[in-house]
Every structure is written in structure tokens, then in C-alpha cells.
Amino acid sequence: MVLVGNKLDLEDKRKVPKDLAQKKAEEWGIPLIECSAKTDQNIADIFHSLVQQCWDRDGGPPKPKSEKGRCDLL
């Protein structure tokens, strides 16, 4: 899991203080990633974090099934 704060491009209209969001993420034991879908800021970081968590849980990335390098996720 990842706690995602969106609309980072609208900092002046922030509803939840970053320190409160960070405290909640720490309480839940998950990362906080603030992003902007509009500007594409930190969007990839959300998916990288989720994939890394899956790999950590499952012992790494899937192993290739063939010499062509295909794996279970393709």
C-alpha cells in the first residue's frame, strides 16, 4: 500500500498538512507519495513503490520463462 496525496500542483489549496499525512503513513507503516496527475510529478514513483513492495514480499522480480526473457507478468 501507498498513501497518495494528489494535486501537488495546487499547494496553495492544500487541505491536509504534509506532516499530518506523513504521521498517518508512518502509523500505518506505508510510504507517503505526494503527486500531481496534471503535471505527472511523482506518478511513476507510486507504481515503482508498489512493484518494489510486491518484489520484496515475493522474493524479487519474476524469473524469465524462456530464453526470450518473457516472464509471468507479460
Secondary structure as UniProt FT lines:
FT   STRAND          3..5
FT   HELIX           8..13
FT   HELIX           18..28
FT   STRAND          32..34
FT   TURN            37..40
FT   HELIX           43..58
FT   TURN            67..68
FT   TURN            72..73
//
